[in-house]
Amino acid sequence: MKTKRALVIGGTGMLRAATLWLAAQGYEVMATGRNASRLDNLRAQSKSITTLPCDYGQLEEFISSIRQSSSEQSQPGFDLVLAWIHGDDEPILKRIAELIEEKPDTQWKLFHVLGSSGNVDAIRKKIQMSPRCNYFQIQLGFKLEGNFSRWLSNEEISAGTIASMREEKNVLVGQLEPWEDR
C-alpha cells in the first residue's frame, strides 16, 4: 500500500494544528520552516512528521533541500502540498510543482493559504498549475465581534485549512466584508 506524503511549507505556526492533523490522517509529513526549535517541537508531537529547517526565501537551496530529503524517504514525492508563503509565491509554487512532477504520472493537491488582501481570482490566473495538480485556495479574513474586529487565531486558521483539505474545496476563513471594519 502506498504511503500518502505531504509537504507543509510554514507548518509550525498558524498551520501547526493542520500539520498534526495531516499526520493523524496517515500522511508522512515533511514540514519546512526557518525556526529549528519550533520544528523540533513539532516533530516531537508525531512520529509521522519529519522537519526540514530551510527558508523559501533562498529558493534554490530550499528546493534542493526538499529534493534531497524527499529522495531519502522510502517513497519519494508528495501527494499533497499545504503552502503558506509570504510575498511572491508564484516562483516558489512553480518550482515545487516542477519538483513533484519530475515523477511521471503524479497526481497531487495544492492547498494554497492566502492573506486577506489577496485577490483570489487574480492569483488563481497567475498561478497556473498543470492538469496533474488539483489547486485549492484558503483565504484568511478577520472576525467581527460586536463593534470590534480581530485577526484569526492560529486555531481558527488551522480549522479552516483542515476543512478545505477534508472537503477538497476553496475556503474563506472568517470574513472579508465590510473591509473597512477590519
C-alpha positions as CSV (number, residue, x, y, z in Angstrom):
1,M,0.0,0.0,0.0
2,K,1.3,3.4,-1.0
3,T,2.0,5.8,1.9
4,K,0.4,9.3,1.5
5,R,3.0,12.0,1.7
6,A,2.5,15.7,2.4
7,L,4.8,18.7,2.3
8,V,3.8,21.6,4.6
9,I,5.5,25.0,4.0
10,G,5.1,27.1,7.1
11,G,3.7,24.4,9.3
12,T,5.0,25.4,12.8
13,G,2.9,28.5,13.5
14,M,-0.6,29.1,12.4
15,L,-0.7,25.8,10.4
16,R,0.6,23.7,13.3
17,A,-2.7,22.0,14.1
18,A,-3.3,21.4,10.3
19,T,0.2,19.8,10.1
20,L,-0.6,17.5,13.1
21,W,-4.0,16.7,11.5
22,L,-2.3,15.5,8.3
23,A,-0.1,13.2,10.3
24,A,-3.2,11.9,12.2
25,Q,-4.8,11.2,8.8
26,G,-2.0,8.8,7.9
27,Y,0.3,11.1,5.9
28,E,4.0,11.1,6.3
29,V,4.5,14.8,6.7
30,M,7.6,16.9,5.8
31,A,7.2,20.3,7.5
32,T,9.6,23.2,6.5
33,G,10.3,26.3,8.4
34,R,13.0,28.7,9.5
35,N,12.8,28.2,13.2
36,A,14.7,25.0,14.2
37,S,13.3,24.9,17.8
38,R,9.7,25.2,16.6
39,L,10.4,22.4,14.1
40,D,11.9,20.2,16.8
41,N,8.8,20.8,19.0
42,L,6.5,19.9,16.0
43,R,8.5,16.7,15.2
44,A,8.2,15.6,18.9
45,Q,4.4,15.6,18.5
46,S,4.2,12.9,15.9
47,K,6.5,10.1,14.6
48,S,4.9,10.7,11.1
49,I,6.4,14.2,10.9
50,T,9.9,15.0,9.6
51,T,11.1,18.5,9.6
52,L,13.4,20.4,7.4
53,P,14.9,23.7,8.6
54,C,15.1,25.9,5.4
55,D,14.0,29.2,4.1
56,Y,11.9,29.5,0.9
57,G,13.4,33.0,0.5
58,Q,16.6,31.1,-0.6
59,L,14.6,29.3,-3.4
60,E,17.3,27.1,-5.0
61,E,18.6,26.0,-1.6
62,F,15.0,25.4,-0.4
63,I,14.2,23.2,-3.5
64,S,17.5,21.4,-3.2
65,S,16.8,20.6,0.5
66,I,13.3,19.3,-0.2
67,R,14.6,17.2,-3.2
68,Q,17.4,15.6,-1.1
69,S,15.2,15.0,2.0
70,S,12.4,13.5,-0.1
71,S,14.7,11.2,-2.0
72,E,15.9,9.8,1.3
73,Q,12.3,8.7,2.1
74,S,11.0,5.2,1.3
75,Q,8.6,6.6,-1.1
76,P,9.8,10.0,-2.5
77,G,7.5,12.6,-3.8
78,F,4.3,14.3,-2.4
79,D,0.6,13.7,-2.8
80,L,-0.4,17.0,-1.1
81,V,1.3,20.4,-0.5
82,L,0.0,22.9,2.1
83,A,1.7,26.2,1.5
84,W,1.6,29.5,3.5
85,I,4.1,31.7,1.8
86,H,4.6,35.4,2.5
87,G,5.4,37.6,-0.6
88,D,5.8,36.4,-4.1
89,D,4.6,32.8,-4.0
90,E,4.4,32.2,-7.8
91,P,8.1,31.2,-8.3
92,I,8.1,29.1,-5.2
93,L,5.0,27.2,-6.1
94,K,6.2,26.8,-9.7
95,R,9.4,25.2,-8.5
96,I,7.5,22.9,-6.0
97,A,5.3,21.8,-8.9
98,E,8.3,21.1,-11.1
99,L,9.9,19.1,-8.3
100,I,6.8,17.0,-7.7
101,E,6.0,16.4,-11.3
102,E,9.5,15.1,-12.0
103,K,7.9,11.8,-11.1
104,P,5.8,10.7,-14.1
105,D,2.0,10.5,-13.7
106,T,2.0,12.1,-10.3
107,Q,-1.5,13.5,-9.3
108,W,-1.3,15.9,-6.4
109,K,-3.2,18.5,-4.5
110,L,-2.0,22.0,-3.6
111,F,-3.7,23.9,-0.7
112,H,-2.6,27.5,-1.0
113,V,-3.1,29.7,2.0
114,L,-3.6,33.4,1.1
115,G,-3.8,36.6,3.2
116,S,-6.9,38.7,3.5
117,S,-5.9,41.3,0.9
118,G,-5.1,38.7,-1.8
119,N,-7.3,38.8,-5.0
120,V,-8.0,35.1,-5.2
121,D,-9.2,35.2,-8.8
122,A,-6.1,37.1,-10.0
123,I,-3.9,34.7,-8.0
124,R,-5.6,31.7,-9.5
125,K,-5.0,33.0,-13.0
126,K,-1.4,33.9,-12.2
127,I,-0.6,30.5,-10.5
128,Q,-1.1,28.3,-13.5
129,M,-0.7,24.7,-12.3
130,S,-0.6,21.6,-14.5
131,P,-3.6,19.4,-15.0
132,R,-1.9,16.9,-12.7
133,C,-2.5,19.3,-9.8
134,N,-5.8,20.0,-8.0
135,Y,-5.4,23.5,-6.8
136,F,-7.4,24.9,-3.8
137,Q,-7.3,28.3,-2.1
138,I,-7.7,29.1,1.6
139,Q,-8.2,32.8,2.1
140,L,-7.8,34.2,5.6
141,G,-10.0,37.1,6.7
142,F,-10.9,38.5,10.1
143,K,-13.6,38.1,12.7
144,L,-16.1,40.7,13.8
145,E,-17.1,40.5,17.5
146,G,-19.6,43.2,18.4
147,N,-18.1,46.5,17.4
148,F,-14.6,45.2,17.2
149,S,-12.7,43.2,14.7
150,R,-9.7,40.9,15.2
151,W,-7.4,38.7,13.1
152,L,-8.0,35.0,13.1
153,S,-6.4,32.8,15.8
154,N,-4.0,30.0,14.8
155,E,-6.7,27.5,15.8
156,E,-9.3,29.2,13.5
157,I,-6.8,29.2,10.6
158,S,-5.9,25.6,11.0
159,A,-9.6,24.6,11.4
160,G,-10.4,26.4,8.1
161,T,-7.4,24.8,6.4
162,I,-8.4,21.3,7.7
163,A,-12.0,21.9,6.3
164,S,-10.5,22.8,2.9
165,M,-8.3,19.7,2.9
166,R,-11.1,17.4,4.2
167,E,-13.7,18.7,1.7
168,E,-11.2,19.5,-1.1
169,K,-12.7,22.9,-1.8
170,N,-11.8,26.6,-1.7
171,V,-12.5,28.1,1.7
172,L,-12.7,31.6,3.2
173,V,-11.8,31.5,6.9
174,G,-13.5,34.4,8.7
175,Q,-14.8,37.3,6.6
176,L,-13.6,40.0,4.2
177,E,-16.5,42.3,4.3
178,P,-17.0,45.0,5.4
179,W,-13.3,45.6,4.6
180,E,-13.3,48.9,6.4
181,D,-14.2,47.2,9.7
182,R,-11.1,45.0,9.8
